[in-house]
Amino acid sequence: MRKALTLTAAALTTSLALGGATAFAVGTPTPSPTASASTHPATSARVEMPSSPVKPGDAISVTVTAPAGSKNLAVSSAALGDVRLTPAKDGSWSGTAKVADVKDGSYGVSLTGSAPDGTRLQATAQLTVKKGDSPKPPTPTPASSTLRLSTDFGRPGDKVTVTVKTTAKDVKDAYVKSGAFAGGRVDLKNDGHGTFTGTATVAKDVRTGYYGVDAFAGGKKFDTAKFSVEAKGNPDVKPVPLKPVPLKPSEHKTPKGSVNTGQAPADA
């Protein structure tokens, strides 16, 4: 009897031992797997350009946004000159660039560089260049025709050089009119480049005074000059010589104490 109990107890003890081992095994937590190194998410960057069209020669602002500590940032475009970026706060860079002398159109702008973890940075933008309608240069106003006299004073017979210059097109003739000049009208000769010249002669029968000289180009009067004449004391006006008149015989007189030769009057 005692032997049976001993066997039974042993069996029970074994069973409990096994059960206890099993229970301990189930309650023991399973160790977590070793965590692998995390991959840095793709880094983003941005380059901002003016949205409105710009003109060649304009100085424009360029703004770059990238992770703080990024290196070798560079902005390039066929429409821009050298772009120099200056770091600012909060992971941004700013700079200015001059728009190149390019044709109207849309041009790509590229940003390159590297993030602090070595990730390559790249971004693009668009820049629109439009010269616009260039203002037409003002049409120069042709200078009015001009009249020039070599002198504004003369005496009868004097020569006066007359010059007329004009920028008007298709002017084939020019002349002056004045009561001070012989014939009243003086036609001028064209040199083919808008300059007309001629010589006027002060009329011999003109009186002392002031006279107007009217200038015409292409049949239209454009100016009047004042010309003065002094007729008195003109060396060109020579006095008419007096012819000797022979004495009549009755006018001959013999002076006392002389012989009448008939060559002089008695009262000479």
C-alpha atoms as an extended CHARMM CRD file, in Angstrom:
* protein
*
       268  EXT
         1         1  MET       CA              0.0000000000        0.0000000000        0.0000000000  PROA      1               0.0000000000
         2         2  ARG       CA              2.7000000000        2.4110000000        0.8640000000  PROA      2               0.0000000000
         3         3  LYS       CA              4.5870000000        1.4720000000       -2.2400000000  PROA      3               0.0000000000
         4         4  ALA       CA              1.6400000000        2.3300000000       -4.4660000000  PROA      4               0.0000000000
         5         5  LEU       CA              1.2540000000        5.6700000000       -2.8270000000  PROA      5               0.0000000000
         6         6  THR       CA              4.8650000000        6.3840000000       -3.3320000000  PROA      6               0.0000000000
         7         7  LEU       CA              4.6460000000        5.6950000000       -6.9920000000  PROA      7               0.0000000000
         8         8  THR       CA              1.5520000000        7.7670000000       -7.2890000000  PROA      8               0.0000000000
         9         9  ALA       CA              3.1060000000       10.6780000000       -5.4700000000  PROA      9               0.0000000000
        10        10  ALA       CA              6.1310000000       10.4730000000       -7.6050000000  PROA      10              0.0000000000
        11        11  ALA       CA              4.0080000000       10.4920000000      -10.6880000000  PROA      11              0.0000000000
        12        12  LEU       CA              2.0510000000       13.4110000000       -9.3450000000  PROA      12              0.0000000000
        13        13  THR       CA              5.2190000000       15.2370000000       -8.5040000000  PROA      13              0.0000000000
        14        14  THR       CA              6.5390000000       14.6320000000      -11.9370000000  PROA      14              0.0000000000
        15        15  SER       CA              3.2920000000       15.7810000000      -13.4620000000  PROA      15              0.0000000000
        16        16  LEU       CA              3.2940000000       18.9240000000      -11.4210000000  PROA      16              0.0000000000
        17        17  ALA       CA              6.8530000000       19.5780000000      -12.2740000000  PROA      17              0.0000000000
        18        18  LEU       CA              6.1450000000       19.2190000000      -15.9110000000  PROA      18              0.0000000000
        19        19  GLY       CA              3.0160000000       21.3370000000      -15.6450000000  PROA      19              0.0000000000
        20        20  GLY       CA              4.9050000000       23.9420000000      -13.7680000000  PROA      20              0.0000000000
        21        21  ALA       CA              7.5940000000       23.9960000000      -16.3690000000  PROA      21              0.0000000000
        22        22  THR       CA              5.0300000000       24.3590000000      -19.0640000000  PROA      22              0.0000000000
        23        23  ALA       CA              3.3110000000       27.2260000000      -17.2590000000  PROA      23              0.0000000000
        24        24  PHE       CA              6.5860000000       29.0130000000      -16.7320000000  PROA      24              0.0000000000
        25        25  ALA       CA              7.4400000000       28.6860000000      -20.3800000000  PROA      25              0.0000000000
        26        26  VAL       CA              4.1270000000       30.1830000000      -21.5090000000  PROA      26              0.0000000000
        27        27  GLY       CA              4.3430000000       33.1570000000      -19.1570000000  PROA      27              0.0000000000
        28        28  THR       CA              7.8820000000       34.1570000000      -20.1430000000  PROA      28              0.0000000000
        29        29  PRO       CA              7.8100000000       37.2740000000      -22.5280000000  PROA      29              0.0000000000
        30        30  THR       CA              9.3590000000       36.7730000000      -26.0090000000  PROA      30              0.0000000000
        31        31  PRO       CA             12.3250000000       39.1090000000      -26.6130000000  PROA      31              0.0000000000
        32        32  SER       CA             11.5840000000       41.8820000000      -29.2730000000  PROA      32              0.0000000000
        33        33  PRO       CA             13.5600000000       41.7000000000      -32.5710000000  PROA      33              0.0000000000
        34        34  THR       CA             16.4500000000       44.1300000000      -32.9340000000  PROA      34              0.0000000000
        35        35  ALA       CA             15.2180000000       47.4720000000      -34.5580000000  PROA      35              0.0000000000
        36        36  SER       CA             16.8270000000       48.1940000000      -37.9680000000  PROA      36              0.0000000000
        37        37  ALA       CA             18.2810000000       51.7170000000      -38.7750000000  PROA      37              0.0000000000
        38        38  SER       CA             15.5190000000       54.1240000000      -40.0310000000  PROA      38              0.0000000000
        39        39  THR       CA             15.8250000000       55.6160000000      -43.4910000000  PROA      39              0.0000000000
        40        40  HSD       CA             15.8150000000       59.4620000000      -43.7080000000  PROA      40              0.0000000000
        41        41  PRO       CA             12.7230000000       60.5720000000      -45.6260000000  PROA      41              0.0000000000
        42        42  ALA       CA             13.2360000000       62.1800000000      -49.0190000000  PROA      42              0.0000000000
        43        43  THR       CA             14.2800000000       65.7620000000      -48.5200000000  PROA      43              0.0000000000
        44        44  SER       CA             12.3200000000       68.4890000000      -50.3100000000  PROA      44              0.0000000000
        45        45  ALA       CA             13.6040000000       71.8590000000      -51.5680000000  PROA      45              0.0000000000
        46        46  ARG       CA             12.0460000000       74.7710000000      -53.4030000000  PROA      46              0.0000000000
        47        47  VAL       CA             13.2010000000       77.7070000000      -55.4920000000  PROA      47              0.0000000000
        48        48  GLU       CA             10.8840000000       80.6730000000      -55.9210000000  PROA      48              0.0000000000
        49        49  MET       CA             10.9670000000       83.1400000000      -58.8060000000  PROA      49              0.0000000000
        50        50  PRO       CA              8.7790000000       86.1540000000      -59.7560000000  PROA      50              0.0000000000
        51        51  SER       CA              5.4680000000       84.9520000000      -61.1420000000  PROA      51              0.0000000000
        52        52  SER       CA              4.9480000000       87.9260000000      -63.4190000000  PROA      52              0.0000000000
        53        53  PRO       CA              6.9570000000       88.4270000000      -66.6280000000  PROA      53              0.0000000000
        54        54  VAL       CA             10.2920000000       90.1700000000      -66.3030000000  PROA      54              0.0000000000
        55        55  LYS       CA             12.3650000000       92.1000000000      -68.8110000000  PROA      55              0.0000000000
        56        56  PRO       CA             16.0050000000       91.6930000000      -69.8150000000  PROA      56              0.0000000000
        57        57  GLY       CA             18.1630000000       93.7760000000      -67.5210000000  PROA      57              0.0000000000
        58        58  ASP       CA             15.7660000000       93.5640000000      -64.5600000000  PROA      58              0.0000000000
        59        59  ALA       CA             17.2240000000       92.6890000000      -61.1480000000  PROA      59              0.0000000000
        60        60  ILE       CA             14.9930000000       90.0380000000      -59.5860000000  PROA      60              0.0000000000
        61        61  SER       CA             14.8440000000       88.3190000000      -56.1710000000  PROA      61              0.0000000000
        62        62  VAL       CA             15.5000000000       84.5960000000      -55.8130000000  PROA      62              0.0000000000
        63        63  THR       CA             14.3790000000       82.6300000000      -52.7110000000  PROA      63              0.0000000000
        64        64  VAL       CA             15.4940000000       79.0550000000      -51.8910000000  PROA      64              0.0000000000
        65        65  THR       CA             13.9620000000       76.8420000000      -49.1850000000  PROA      65              0.0000000000
        66        66  ALA       CA             15.9220000000       73.7530000000      -48.0460000000  PROA      66              0.0000000000
        67        67  PRO       CA             16.8090000000       71.8710000000      -44.8390000000  PROA      67              0.0000000000
        68        68  ALA       CA             19.0400000000       73.8210000000      -42.5150000000  PROA      68              0.0000000000
        69        69  GLY       CA             22.6370000000       72.8460000000      -43.0350000000  PROA      69              0.0000000000
        70        70  SER       CA             22.2520000000       72.1020000000      -46.7430000000  PROA      70              0.0000000000
        71        71  LYS       CA             25.3790000000       72.6250000000      -48.7650000000  PROA      71              0.0000000000
        72        72  ASN       CA             26.4830000000       73.5880000000      -52.2690000000  PROA      72              0.0000000000
        73        73  LEU       CA             23.1740000000       75.2120000000      -53.1670000000  PROA      73              0.0000000000
        74        74  ALA       CA             23.2430000000       76.6850000000      -56.6500000000  PROA      74              0.0000000000
        75        75  VAL       CA             20.6050000000       78.2950000000      -58.8910000000  PROA      75              0.0000000000
        76        76  SER       CA             21.1360000000       78.4170000000      -62.6410000000  PROA      76              0.0000000000
        77        77  SER       CA             19.1460000000       79.3580000000      -65.7300000000  PROA      77              0.0000000000
        78        78  ALA       CA             19.7970000000       80.4250000000      -69.2920000000  PROA      78              0.0000000000
        79        79  ALA       CA             17.7180000000       83.5110000000      -68.5090000000  PROA      79              0.0000000000
        80        80  LEU       CA             19.7840000000       84.5940000000      -65.5050000000  PROA      80              0.0000000000
        81        81  GLY       CA             23.2640000000       85.7980000000      -64.8070000000  PROA      81              0.0000000000
        82        82  ASP       CA             25.2690000000       84.7360000000      -61.7790000000  PROA      82              0.0000000000
        83        83  VAL       CA             23.0440000000       84.0060000000      -58.7500000000  PROA      83              0.0000000000
        84        84  ARG       CA             24.6880000000       84.4050000000      -55.3350000000  PROA      84              0.0000000000
        85        85  LEU       CA             22.6870000000       83.0690000000      -52.3980000000  PROA      85              0.0000000000
        86        86  THR       CA             22.9480000000       84.3230000000      -48.8260000000  PROA      86              0.0000000000
        87        87  PRO       CA             21.7000000000       82.0930000000      -45.9580000000  PROA      87              0.0000000000
        88        88  ALA       CA             18.8540000000       83.4100000000      -43.8620000000  PROA      88              0.0000000000
        89        89  LYS       CA             16.9090000000       82.0210000000      -40.9210000000  PROA      89              0.0000000000
        90        90  ASP       CA             14.6380000000       78.9640000000      -40.8760000000  PROA      90              0.0000000000
        91        91  GLY       CA             16.3990000000       77.0880000000      -43.6530000000  PROA      91              0.0000000000
        92        92  SER       CA             16.0360000000       79.6700000000      -46.3970000000  PROA      92              0.0000000000
        93        93  TRP       CA             18.4430000000       81.4430000000      -48.7230000000  PROA      93              0.0000000000
        94        94  SER       CA             17.9290000000       84.6170000000      -50.7060000000  PROA      94              0.0000000000
        95        95  GLY       CA             19.7160000000       86.3880000000      -53.4840000000  PROA      95              0.0000000000
        96        96  THR       CA             19.3740000000       88.5940000000      -56.5490000000  PROA      96              0.0000000000
        97        97  ALA       CA             20.0670000000       87.9730000000      -60.1850000000  PROA      97              0.0000000000
        98        98  LYS       CA             20.0290000000       90.0130000000      -63.3760000000  PROA      98              0.0000000000
        99        99  VAL       CA             17.8460000000       88.8720000000      -66.2360000000  PROA      99              0.0000000000
       100       100  ALA       CA             19.9720000000       88.1460000000      -69.2810000000  PROA      100             0.0000000000
       101       101  ASP       CA             19.3760000000       89.6400000000      -72.7140000000  PROA      101             0.0000000000
       102       102  VAL       CA             17.3160000000       86.7580000000      -74.0610000000  PROA      102             0.0000000000
       103       103  LYS       CA             14.3270000000       86.4060000000      -76.3350000000  PROA      103             0.0000000000
       104       104  ASP       CA             10.7680000000       86.4050000000      -75.0570000000  PROA      104             0.0000000000
       105       105  GLY       CA              9.7230000000       83.0520000000      -73.6270000000  PROA      105             0.0000000000
       106       106  SER       CA              9.5510000000       80.7580000000      -70.5880000000  PROA      106             0.0000000000
       107       107  TYR       CA             12.8710000000       79.5600000000      -69.1290000000  PROA      107             0.0000000000
       108       108  GLY       CA             13.6150000000       76.8070000000      -66.6510000000  PROA      108             0.0000000000
       109       109  VAL       CA             15.3730000000       77.6100000000      -63.3680000000  PROA      109             0.0000000000
       110       110  SER       CA             17.2350000000       74.7790000000      -61.6300000000  PROA      110             0.0000000000
       111       111  LEU       CA             18.2380000000       74.3940000000      -57.9730000000  PROA      111             0.0000000000
       112       112  THR       CA             20.8820000000       71.8350000000      -57.0120000000  PROA      112             0.0000000000
       113       113  GLY       CA             22.6800000000       70.9850000000      -53.7740000000  PROA      113             0.0000000000
       114       114  SER       CA             22.9410000000       68.4140000000      -50.9990000000  PROA      114             0.0000000000
       115       115  ALA       CA             21.0500000000       67.9810000000      -47.7180000000  PROA      115             0.0000000000
       116       116  PRO       CA             22.8810000000       67.5500000000      -44.4060000000  PROA      116             0.0000000000
       117       117  ASP       CA             22.4820000000       63.7440000000      -44.6590000000  PROA      117             0.0000000000
       118       118  GLY       CA             23.9760000000       63.7030000000      -48.1420000000  PROA      118             0.0000000000
       119       119  THR       CA             20.6660000000       63.4330000000      -49.9530000000  PROA      119             0.0000000000
       120       120  ARG       CA             20.7640000000       65.1840000000      -53.2730000000  PROA      120             0.0000000000
       121       121  LEU       CA             18.6030000000       68.2830000000      -53.5120000000  PROA      121             0.0000000000
       122       122  GLN       CA             16.9540000000       69.2800000000      -56.7270000000  PROA      122             0.0000000000
       123       123  ALA       CA             14.1150000000       71.6460000000      -57.6180000000  PROA      123             0.0000000000
       124       124  THR       CA             12.9170000000       73.5720000000      -60.6490000000  PROA      124             0.0000000000
       125       125  ALA       CA             10.9080000000       76.6920000000      -61.3970000000  PROA      125             0.0000000000
       126       126  GLN       CA              9.8720000000       78.7500000000      -64.3940000000  PROA      126             0.0000000000
       127       127  LEU       CA             10.7410000000       82.3160000000      -65.3050000000  PROA      127             0.0000000000
       128       128  THR       CA              8.8890000000       84.2270000000      -68.0180000000  PROA      128             0.0000000000
       129       129  VAL       CA             10.7950000000       86.8530000000      -69.9470000000  PROA      129             0.0000000000
       130       130  LYS       CA              8.9540000000       89.3780000000      -72.0520000000  PROA      130             0.0000000000
       131       131  LYS       CA             10.5200000000       92.4920000000      -73.4500000000  PROA      131             0.0000000000
       132       132  GLY       CA              7.1750000000       94.0200000000      -74.2330000000  PROA      132             0.0000000000
       133       133  ASP       CA              6.5080000000       96.6520000000      -76.8010000000  PROA      133             0.0000000000
       134       134  SER       CA              9.5160000000       98.9050000000      -76.9010000000  PROA      134             0.0000000000
       135       135  PRO       CA              8.4650000000      102.5410000000      -76.9300000000  PROA      135             0.0000000000
       136       136  LYS       CA              8.9260000000      104.0660000000      -80.3040000000  PROA      136             0.0000000000
       137       137  PRO       CA             11.5280000000      106.7910000000      -80.3510000000  PROA      137             0.0000000000
       138       138  PRO       CA              9.9450000000      110.1950000000      -80.7510000000  PROA      138             0.0000000000
       139       139  THR       CA              9.8690000000      111.3600000000      -84.3180000000  PROA      139             0.0000000000
       140       140  PRO       CA             12.2540000000      114.2760000000      -84.5420000000  PROA      140             0.0000000000
       141       141  THR       CA             10.5970000000      117.4710000000      -85.5900000000  PROA      141             0.0000000000
       142       142  PRO       CA             12.3270000000      118.7130000000      -88.7170000000  PROA      142             0.0000000000
       143       143  ALA       CA             14.0430000000      122.0010000000      -88.1540000000  PROA      143             0.0000000000
       144       144  SER       CA             12.2170000000      124.8080000000      -89.8530000000  PROA      144             0.0000000000
       145       145  SER       CA             13.7730000000      126.2250000000      -92.9760000000  PROA      145             0.0000000000
       146       146  THR       CA             16.1890000000      129.0270000000      -92.2870000000  PROA      146             0.0000000000
       147       147  LEU       CA             17.1960000000      132.1620000000      -94.1560000000  PROA      147             0.0000000000
       148       148  ARG       CA             20.5740000000      133.8190000000      -93.8430000000  PROA      148             0.0000000000
       149       149  LEU       CA             21.8720000000      136.9900000000      -95.4910000000  PROA      149             0.0000000000
       150       150  SER       CA             25.5640000000      137.7430000000      -95.6160000000  PROA      150             0.0000000000
       151       151  THR       CA             24.7030000000      141.2610000000      -94.4260000000  PROA      151             0.0000000000
       152       152  ASP       CA             21.5990000000      143.1100000000      -93.3060000000  PROA      152             0.0000000000
       153       153  PHE       CA             22.7630000000      146.4210000000      -94.7360000000  PROA      153             0.0000000000
       154       154  GLY       CA             23.6600000000      147.6030000000      -98.1980000000  PROA      154             0.0000000000
       155       155  ARG       CA             23.9010000000      150.4460000000     -100.6640000000  PROA      155             0.0000000000
       156       156  PRO       CA             22.7530000000      150.5240000000     -104.2650000000  PROA      156             0.0000000000
       157       157  GLY       CA             24.8310000000      148.0650000000     -106.2940000000  PROA      157             0.0000000000
       158       158  ASP       CA             26.0820000000      146.0550000000     -103.3160000000  PROA      158             0.0000000000
       159       159  LYS       CA             26.1010000000      142.2400000000     -103.5370000000  PROA      159             0.0000000000
       160       160  VAL       CA             24.3560000000      140.1750000000     -100.8620000000  PROA      160             0.0000000000
       161       161  THR       CA             24.7760000000      136.3900000000     -100.5190000000  PROA      161             0.0000000000
       162       162  VAL       CA             21.5060000000      134.6300000000      -99.7100000000  PROA      162             0.0000000000
       163       163  THR       CA             21.4070000000      131.1470000000      -98.1520000000  PROA      163             0.0000000000
       164       164  VAL       CA             18.3340000000      129.0420000000      -97.4740000000  PROA      164             0.0000000000
       165       165  LYS       CA             18.5170000000      125.6990000000      -95.6400000000  PROA      165             0.0000000000
       166       166  THR       CA             15.5880000000      123.3260000000      -95.2960000000  PROA      166             0.0000000000
       167       167  THR       CA             14.9870000000      119.7720000000      -94.0390000000  PROA      167             0.0000000000
       168       168  ALA       CA             11.6280000000      119.5000000000      -95.7580000000  PROA      168             0.0000000000
       169       169  LYS       CA             11.4570000000      116.6870000000      -98.2760000000  PROA      169             0.0000000000
       170       170  ASP       CA             10.9950000000      117.0980000000     -102.0150000000  PROA      170             0.0000000000
       171       171  VAL       CA             11.8740000000      120.7990000000     -102.0060000000  PROA      171             0.0000000000
       172       172  LYS       CA             13.2290000000      121.5380000000     -105.4500000000  PROA      172             0.0000000000
       173       173  ASP       CA             13.2920000000      125.3090000000     -105.4870000000  PROA      173             0.0000000000
       174       174  ALA       CA             13.8720000000      128.2610000000     -103.1770000000  PROA      174             0.0000000000
       175       175  TYR       CA             13.9780000000      132.0050000000     -103.7330000000  PROA      175             0.0000000000
       176       176  VAL       CA             13.6570000000      135.3530000000     -102.0060000000  PROA      176             0.0000000000
       177       177  LYS       CA             11.6820000000      138.4640000000     -102.8220000000  PROA      177             0.0000000000
       178       178  SER       CA             12.4590000000      142.0310000000     -101.7540000000  PROA      178             0.0000000000
       179       179  GLY       CA             11.9230000000      145.5610000000     -102.9940000000  PROA      179             0.0000000000
       180       180  ALA       CA             15.5470000000      146.2440000000     -102.0240000000  PROA      180             0.0000000000
       181       181  PHE       CA             16.9620000000      143.8620000000     -104.6530000000  PROA      181             0.0000000000
       182       182  ALA       CA             17.2450000000      144.4000000000     -108.3590000000  PROA      182             0.0000000000
       183       183  GLY       CA             14.4630000000      142.5440000000     -110.1830000000  PROA      183             0.0000000000
       184       184  GLY       CA             12.5590000000      141.9970000000     -106.9560000000  PROA      184             0.0000000000
       185       185  ARG       CA             13.1450000000      138.2100000000     -106.9860000000  PROA      185             0.0000000000
       186       186  VAL       CA             16.3470000000      136.2200000000     -106.5810000000  PROA      186             0.0000000000
       187       187  ASP       CA             16.2720000000      132.4960000000     -107.4770000000  PROA      187             0.0000000000
       188       188  LEU       CA             18.5960000000      130.2600000000     -105.4810000000  PROA      188             0.0000000000
       189       189  LYS       CA             20.5760000000      127.2240000000     -106.6160000000  PROA      189             0.0000000000
       190       190  ASN       CA             20.1760000000      123.8410000000     -104.8910000000  PROA      190             0.0000000000
       191       191  ASP       CA             23.2990000000      121.8930000000     -103.8580000000  PROA      191             0.0000000000
       192       192  GLY       CA             21.2990000000      118.6580000000     -103.6190000000  PROA      192             0.0000000000
       193       193  HSD       CA             21.4710000000      118.4790000000      -99.8190000000  PROA      193             0.0000000000
       194       194  GLY       CA             18.8250000000      120.9730000000      -98.7900000000  PROA      194             0.0000000000
       195       195  THR       CA             20.9320000000      124.1280000000      -99.1150000000  PROA      195             0.0000000000
       196       196  PHE       CA             20.0690000000      126.8320000000     -101.6230000000  PROA      196             0.0000000000
       197       197  THR       CA             22.3270000000      129.7920000000     -102.3500000000  PROA      197             0.0000000000
       198       198  GLY       CA             22.3190000000      132.8360000000     -104.5890000000  PROA      198             0.0000000000
       199       199  THR       CA             23.4890000000      136.4230000000     -104.9200000000  PROA      199             0.0000000000
       200       200  ALA       CA             21.2160000000      139.4370000000     -104.7270000000  PROA      200             0.0000000000
       201       201  THR       CA             22.1340000000      142.9350000000     -105.9090000000  PROA      201             0.0000000000
       202       202  VAL       CA             20.8160000000      146.0120000000     -104.1520000000  PROA      202             0.0000000000
       203       203  ALA       CA             18.7790000000      147.9520000000     -106.6910000000  PROA      203             0.0000000000
       204       204  LYS       CA             20.3660000000      151.1920000000     -107.9210000000  PROA      204             0.0000000000
       205       205  ASP       CA             17.1560000000      153.1640000000     -107.7680000000  PROA      205             0.0000000000
       206       206  VAL       CA             16.2360000000      152.0310000000     -104.2670000000  PROA      206             0.0000000000
       207       207  ARG       CA             15.6130000000      154.6360000000     -101.6030000000  PROA      207             0.0000000000
       208       208  THR       CA             17.0140000000      154.7750000000      -98.1100000000  PROA      208             0.0000000000
       209       209  GLY       CA             14.9620000000      152.7480000000      -95.6540000000  PROA      209             0.0000000000
       210       210  TYR       CA             14.1320000000      149.2800000000      -94.3460000000  PROA      210             0.0000000000
       211       211  TYR       CA             12.9350000000      146.4790000000      -96.5930000000  PROA      211             0.0000000000
       212       212  GLY       CA             11.6090000000      142.9760000000      -95.9440000000  PROA      212             0.0000000000
       213       213  VAL       CA             13.2490000000      139.9740000000      -97.5890000000  PROA      213             0.0000000000
       214       214  ASP       CA             10.6520000000      137.1760000000      -97.9290000000  PROA      214             0.0000000000
       215       215  ALA       CA             12.0430000000      133.6320000000      -98.2350000000  PROA      215             0.0000000000
       216       216  PHE       CA             10.2180000000      130.7910000000     -100.0300000000  PROA      216             0.0000000000
       217       217  ALA       CA             10.9670000000      127.0430000000     -100.1320000000  PROA      217             0.0000000000
       218       218  GLY       CA              8.8500000000      124.6700000000     -102.1650000000  PROA      218             0.0000000000
       219       219  GLY       CA              6.5880000000      127.5530000000     -103.0820000000  PROA      219             0.0000000000
       220       220  LYS       CA              5.7660000000      128.3330000000      -99.4480000000  PROA      220             0.0000000000
       221       221  LYS       CA              6.8480000000      131.4030000000      -97.5520000000  PROA      221             0.0000000000
       222       222  PHE       CA              8.5970000000      130.4810000000      -94.2980000000  PROA      222             0.0000000000
       223       223  ASP       CA             10.5000000000      133.5560000000      -93.1010000000  PROA      223             0.0000000000
       224       224  THR       CA             11.0670000000      137.2880000000      -93.5280000000  PROA      224             0.0000000000
       225       225  ALA       CA             14.3170000000      139.0960000000      -92.7850000000  PROA      225             0.0000000000
       226       226  LYS       CA             14.8570000000      142.8460000000      -92.4090000000  PROA      226             0.0000000000
       227       227  PHE       CA             17.2940000000      144.5740000000      -94.7230000000  PROA      227             0.0000000000
       228       228  SER       CA             18.2900000000      148.2450000000      -94.5800000000  PROA      228             0.0000000000
       229       229  VAL       CA             19.4820000000      150.4240000000      -97.4630000000  PROA      229             0.0000000000
       230       230  GLU       CA             21.3530000000      153.7030000000      -97.4440000000  PROA      230             0.0000000000
       231       231  ALA       CA             21.1670000000      155.3980000000     -100.8150000000  PROA      231             0.0000000000
       232       232  LYS       CA             22.9910000000      158.6670000000      -99.9500000000  PROA      232             0.0000000000
       233       233  GLY       CA             26.7650000000      158.9010000000     -100.3800000000  PROA      233             0.0000000000
       234       234  ASN       CA             26.9230000000      155.6190000000     -102.2390000000  PROA      234             0.0000000000
       235       235  PRO       CA             30.2650000000      155.5040000000     -104.0550000000  PROA      235             0.0000000000
       236       236  ASP       CA             28.6630000000      153.3760000000     -106.7370000000  PROA      236             0.0000000000
       237       237  VAL       CA             26.3210000000      156.2510000000     -107.6230000000  PROA      237             0.0000000000
       238       238  LYS       CA             28.6100000000      158.5660000000     -109.6160000000  PROA      238             0.0000000000
       239       239  PRO       CA             27.5920000000      162.2310000000     -110.2740000000  PROA      239             0.0000000000
       240       240  VAL       CA             26.6950000000      163.0810000000     -113.8860000000  PROA      240             0.0000000000
       241       241  PRO       CA             29.5670000000      165.2440000000     -115.3290000000  PROA      241             0.0000000000
       242       242  LEU       CA             28.6240000000      168.7670000000     -116.5890000000  PROA      242             0.0000000000
       243       243  LYS       CA             29.4360000000      169.5080000000     -120.2110000000  PROA      243             0.0000000000
       244       244  PRO       CA             31.0000000000      173.0190000000     -120.9450000000  PROA      244             0.0000000000
       245       245  VAL       CA             28.6390000000      175.3720000000     -122.7410000000  PROA      245             0.0000000000
       246       246  PRO       CA             30.3350000000      177.7640000000     -125.2960000000  PROA      246             0.0000000000
       247       247  LEU       CA             29.7200000000      181.4720000000     -124.7580000000  PROA      247             0.0000000000
       248       248  LYS       CA             27.7620000000      183.5520000000     -127.1830000000  PROA      248             0.0000000000
       249       249  PRO       CA             29.6720000000      186.4180000000     -128.9200000000  PROA      249             0.0000000000
       250       250  SER       CA             27.4200000000      188.9490000000     -127.2290000000  PROA      250             0.0000000000
       251       251  GLU       CA             28.5310000000      187.6020000000     -123.8730000000  PROA      251             0.0000000000
       252       252  HSD       CA             32.1900000000      188.3100000000     -124.5980000000  PROA      252             0.0000000000
       253       253  LYS       CA             33.5660000000      191.3690000000     -122.7880000000  PROA      253             0.0000000000
       254       254  THR       CA             36.9600000000      192.9520000000     -123.0750000000  PROA      254             0.0000000000
       255       255  PRO       CA             38.3780000000      193.7280000000     -119.6360000000  PROA      255             0.0000000000
       256       256  LYS       CA             40.1670000000      197.0080000000     -119.1170000000  PROA      256             0.0000000000
       257       257  GLY       CA             43.9090000000      196.9270000000     -119.6040000000  PROA      257             0.0000000000
       258       258  SER       CA             43.7080000000      193.7190000000     -121.6060000000  PROA      258             0.0000000000
       259       259  VAL       CA             43.0800000000      192.5330000000     -125.0650000000  PROA      259             0.0000000000
       260       260  ASN       CA             39.8200000000      190.8200000000     -125.7610000000  PROA      260             0.0000000000
       261       261  THR       CA             40.7690000000      187.3870000000     -126.9940000000  PROA      261             0.0000000000
       262       262  GLY       CA             37.2480000000      186.1180000000     -127.0090000000  PROA      262             0.0000000000
       263       263  GLN       CA             38.1360000000      183.3460000000     -124.4920000000  PROA      263             0.0000000000
       264       264  ALA       CA             36.3390000000      184.7050000000     -121.5010000000  PROA      264             0.0000000000
       265       265  PRO       CA             33.2830000000      186.8240000000     -120.7350000000  PROA      265             0.0000000000
       266       266  ALA       CA             33.7580000000      190.5290000000     -120.0240000000  PROA      266             0.0000000000
       267       267  ASP       CA             32.7150000000      190.0840000000     -116.3660000000  PROA      267             0.0000000000
       268       268  ALA       CA             35.1000000000      187.1740000000     -115.7250000000  PROA      268             0.0000000000
